[in-house]
Amino acid sequence: MSAQRACSVSELEQDTPLRVELDGVAISIVKDGDDQIHAIGDRCTHGDISLSEGFVEGKTLECWAHGSAFSLETGHPLNLPAYEPVPVFVVEIDGDDVLIDPTVTKEV
């Protein structure tokens, strides 16, 4: 499979997660305070909670339900109760389009 359009860069608000679904894979897309765009799996590994409903701080996305923060760069949880990472996807920018291949995750 190849990268497909997930959203436009102009749709993304800084530090505000956007949930998209590509081929049945829920992904949370975040433009951080440095204007870098990240894409991670949208489900907290501690509970079946959408991370897109959480809070962005720096390079982390915090689950609103139990407080686990996940690195936007590696997907690893930075605190308990979560201890399993979420997938991190490669993001490509083409003009104003954010492209993601939901079958390819970053090696971190």
Order of alpha helices (4+ residues) and beta strands (2+ residues): beta-beta-beta-beta-beta-beta-beta-beta-beta
